[in-house]
Amino acid sequence: MKKIFIALMVFMTISNSFSQSNSKREVQQEFMFYVYSDGNRVSDLSSEKQQLHIQKIGAYIENLAKTGKLKGAQPLEMEGTKISRNKGVFSETQLNKDKKVIAGYYHILAFDMDEAITIARADPRFEEEGWEIVIRPIKKVEGIN
C-alpha cells in the first residue's frame, strides 16, 4: 500500500509539473518585428517581381492571421523625420530612404523568443538580400498596456 501511495504521489507531482509547464506555454507574449531594408528594395524590383513580392508577403501575413499569431502589420513609407532633443534643443533629420530604414512592422503573438525567431525566419523577404528583422518583446507595464 505504501508503494502505491508513493507511486501515486510521484505521478501527481509529475502530472502537476507537466500541466504547469503547459499552462505557461499557453500564454503568448507580444513581440514587435521591425523590418529593415537597405534602401527601397521593392521599388528596385521589376513590376513582375514587385507583384510576386507583394503576393508572397500577403500569403505570409494571411497565414500568421489564420494561425492566431498576427495582431497587426503595416508597411511604412520610406520617407520620414527623426526628431531628437539635446541640451533643451530639438533637431529634425530627414530619413535617408537610400540607407537602412524601417520598411514596416509586425505585431506578433508567440510563446517565447525562440518561436518569434522561427516566425520571423519564415518571412519571404529573406529569399532576397538586404532585409533584416529586429525582434523585440513588448514589455508589460501596469497602467499602460
C-alpha positions, 0 to 999 in steps of 0.5 A: 500500500505504501508503494502505491501511495508513493507511486501515486504521489510521484505521478501527481507531482509529475502530472502537476509539473507537466500541466504547469509547464503547459499552462505557461506555454499557453500564454503568448507574449507580444513581440514587435518585428521591425523590418529593415531594408537597405534602401527601397528594395521593392521599388528596385524590383521589376513590376513582375517581381514587385507583384510576386513580392507583394503576393508572397508577403500577403500569403505570409501575413494571411497565414500568421492571421489564420494561425492566431499569431498576427495582431497587426502589420503595416508597411511604412513609407520610406520617407520620414523625420527623426526628431531628437532633443539635446541640451533643451534643443530639438533637431529634425533629420530627414530619413535617408530612404537610400540607407537602412530604414524601417520598411514596416512592422509586425505585431506578433503573438508567440510563446517565447523568443525562440518561436518569434525567431522561427516566425520571423525566419519564415518571412519571404523577404529573406529569399532576397538580400538586404532585409533584416528583422529586429525582434523585440518583446513588448514589455508589460507595464501596469497602467499602460498596456 
